[in-house]
Amino acid sequence: MFGSEKDKKRLDSERSLISETVSIDGTVNSSGAIDIAGLIKGPVYSKEIVIKETGSISGSIEAERVEIHGHLDGKISAQNVIIGSSGVVKGDIEFENNLRTEDGADIDGYIKKTTNKSKISGDFLFSKSKEDKKSKKNNNPENVVNQESEALV
């Protein structure tokens, strides 16, 4: 009546549920939102991740928005993070905009606010030093002295 069937199906498919009876061992990717009430062993990448009270993840997570009411053993990289009163996080939290914790939230790890406006990523980018770049341009192996890399964060 107010939209086509195609639009309704698309909206329904944007949010996924991993129920209490489901256990996943491996990487989980989603372009939408995921509600996790079961167990995941491995990294999770999604637009939005909500770990329900019965949910647990052993692995890193990356998302725009993360809400934890269950258990996470791994690093969080997100724009906005909410740790609920029943939430347990054992790992570092890296957030861009907002971090909110409720009374009773349990966090064991470092918390860092990033100022990087690009997509948050758990991977670190490395580049060769300026001297190495110059020597590669000149194709002169004699100039390659410094083999160290510097992290671009």
C-alpha positions in Angstrom: 0.0 0.0 0.0 2.7 2.5 1.0 5.6 0.8 -0.8 6.4 -2.0 -3.2 7.0 -5.6 -2.0 10.6 -5.1 -3.2 11.2 -2.2 -0.7 9.7 -4.2 2.2 11.9 -7.2 1.5 15.0 -5.0 1.3 14.2 -3.4 4.7 13.7 -6.8 6.3 17.0 -8.2 5.0 19.1 -5.3 6.3 19.1 -6.7 9.9 20.3 -10.2 10.7 19.9 -12.3 13.8 22.3 -14.9 15.0 20.2 -16.7 17.6 21.1 -18.4 20.9 21.2 -21.8 19.2 23.8 -20.7 16.6 27.6 -21.0 16.9 29.8 -19.7 14.1 33.5 -20.4 13.8 35.0 -18.0 11.2 34.7 -14.4 9.8 31.3 -12.8 9.6 30.6 -9.9 7.1 27.4 -7.9 6.7 26.5 -4.7 5.0 23.6 -4.2 7.3 23.1 -4.8 11.0 23.6 -7.9 13.0 22.0 -8.9 16.4 24.1 -11.6 18.0 22.5 -13.8 20.7 24.7 -16.8 19.9 28.4 -17.5 19.8 30.9 -16.3 17.2 34.6 -17.3 17.1 36.3 -14.9 14.7 36.2 -11.3 13.5 32.9 -9.6 12.7 32.6 -6.7 10.2 29.2 -5.0 9.9 27.5 -1.6 9.7 25.9 -2.2 13.1 26.6 -4.9 15.7 24.5 -5.5 18.7 25.6 -8.3 21.1 22.6 -9.4 23.2 22.9 -10.5 26.8 23.2 -14.2 25.7 25.6 -13.3 22.8 29.4 -13.7 22.8 32.2 -12.9 20.3 35.7 -14.1 20.6 37.4 -11.9 18.0 37.8 -8.3 16.8 34.8 -6.3 15.6 34.6 -3.4 13.2 31.4 -1.4 12.7 30.0 2.1 12.5 27.9 1.4 15.7 28.6 -1.2 18.3 26.3 -2.0 21.3 27.4 -4.7 23.8 25.1 -6.3 26.4 26.8 -9.7 26.3 30.5 -10.7 26.1 33.3 -9.6 23.8 36.8 -11.0 23.9 38.6 -8.9 21.3 39.2 -5.4 20.0 36.5 -2.9 19.0 37.0 -0.4 16.2 33.9 1.7 15.7 32.5 5.2 15.3 30.0 4.9 18.2 30.2 2.4 21.1 27.7 1.6 23.8 28.6 -0.9 26.6 25.4 -1.8 28.5 25.2 -2.6 32.2 25.5 -6.4 31.5 28.2 -5.9 28.9 31.7 -7.4 29.3 34.6 -6.3 27.1 38.0 -7.9 27.3 40.0 -6.0 24.8 40.8 -2.5 23.5 38.2 -0.1 22.4 39.0 2.4 19.6 36.1 4.8 18.8 35.7 7.9 16.6 32.7 9.8 17.9 31.0 8.6 21.1 31.6 6.0 23.9 28.9 5.4 26.4 29.0 3.0 29.3 26.2 2.1 31.6 26.6 1.4 35.4 27.9 -2.1 35.8 29.7 -2.3 32.4 32.9 -4.3 32.7 35.9 -3.2 30.5 39.3 -4.7 30.7 41.5 -3.0 28.0 42.6 0.3 26.7 40.2 3.0 25.4 41.3 5.3 22.6 39.4 8.1 20.8 40.6 8.4 17.2 40.6 11.6 15.3 40.9 9.8 12.0 37.8 10.7 9.8 38.4 7.8 7.4 36.9 4.3 7.8 38.1 2.7 11.0 40.1 -0.4 10.3 41.8 -2.9 12.5 44.6 -3.2 10.0 47.5 -0.9 10.2 49.0 0.7 7.1 52.7 0.7 6.8 54.8 2.7 4.4 58.5 2.7 3.8 60.5 5.6 5.1 61.1 8.6 2.8 64.7 7.4 2.1 63.4 4.0 0.9 60.9 5.6 -1.4 63.5 7.8 -2.9 65.9 4.9 -3.5 63.2 2.9 -5.1 62.4 5.8 -7.4 66.0 6.0 -8.5 66.4 2.2 -8.6 69.6 2.5 -6.7 70.0 -0.4 -4.2 73.1 1.3 -2.6 70.8 3.9 -1.0 68.7 1.4 0.8 70.0 1.7 4.3 66.9 2.0 6.5 64.7 -1.1 6.4 62.3 0.1 9.1 58.7 0.9 8.4 56.6 3.5 10.1 52.9 3.1 10.9 50.4 5.5 9.5 47.7 5.9 12.0 
